[in-house]
Amino acid sequence: MNILITGTSSGVGYGLAQSYLQKGHEVYGISRSHNEALDAFSNFHFLSQDLAAFDEIAGSLEGFLGGVGSLGLVILNAGVVSRINDMKDTSLEEIRRVMDINVWSNKVLIDALFDTVPEIGQVVAISSGAAVSGSRGWNAYSLSKATLNMLIDLYAKEHPETHFTALAPGIIDTGMQDYIYSIEEEEKFPVVQKLKSLKGTDKMPSPEKAAPGIADAISRLKKFPSGSFQDVRDL
């Protein structure tokens, strides 16, 4: 199966790319920087692309995927976290920056993919429990993931031949968790306290350890309505 994954340089994207490559799938990775560890796999194909450069995406994808007749799975994983802060201390500039990567780059990617690849079986956008929890301090990140959920729901109605899901992958020890662990005002933000307590435990696995479980969850998503939001922890 041909699989496209964004954000393969680290974190969940890297873990998923490694997992699918080990199973023999052809993986097409897109990220701004390259993780050379994936070059060990002859079935890995890489495009270096800044997803904030919206005007470049369509042309880059055409060159990268122009000869690919189908994608069995697209995983829209690339994303950024916002500063943990109260809403009143979060600028519109910060919100725009996060929305550009976590939402609008995915809109541009989806449009370009359907213009370039004749057949796309499944699209999974990596969302977050923050999309629905409304936890204090998450602000731009929560807004972006909630909007991403709706974006996926809307595209599901436009492309009934493709199955869409927004998927929360659970708590994973990525670079985002390193940032959260550095926050000192944890008494203001209960979720920060919770995540700090989980870091270094089995409840916050590495991306490599979490990836097979996420991949298994992805394989079962088609039994749910297209366009829905699902959480790995509830499957």
Phi, psi and omega in degrees: 000140174274128183231130175254131179227131174263152179072047185271000184286335182197178172062215184299319180300317177295315181299317180292318178302313180299316181297314181289324178297319179296335178273359175094005179286154172277118183248127177253111185256139177232125172198167182290320178244163187249134173264108186295344178299333181284346178292347177293344181257123179289344181266016177256132179236134189234138173236122174275116184209127172282114185287350174280347178272075188305320186292343182268341193297312184300313180294319179296318180294322180298319178289326183281321188242010185303330181263005182268120184279335182204152171237117179290331184209134172240125177245110179270092189253331186303136180190167178230156177257148176269167175294135176286116187198162173290153183301322182294339179259008180256120184281158174297327178298318178296316180298317179298317181301314181290319179296323181302315183279314188281340182236296192291329175297327179288326174298312180298318179297314181299314179300314181293323180297315181288339175279339188255320186254123185299326185224125178232119186278318188210137175238124178238120176260128180284112182257214182194153172299338178296342179294336184236347186280330182063034182288141181301134174100342186276335167038253186301323180295313178298316179300317182293319182287326175295320178293321177301318178303315180289323177303315180295319178298319180293318179293329179300326180285333180276336183232074183294344179281348181244138178269126181247142173212142165261124189236124171276123187273000183091184183272118185229144185277084179250184176301330177299321180291328176298318178297314182299322181294337181275351183288132184265332184275049187292337180295337178281335189235095185305324181293327177298317177301316181297314183293323177298323181290337182270339184299133181086005179247172179294343180280354174229077184288163173291160177304322181295321179284327182282332188304314180301323178292322177293317178299320177296319178297319179300322181293343181255003186288336185291349176280350177260159181301139176297136181095357184277164173259130179230155178240128180309324184289346180256355184276000000 
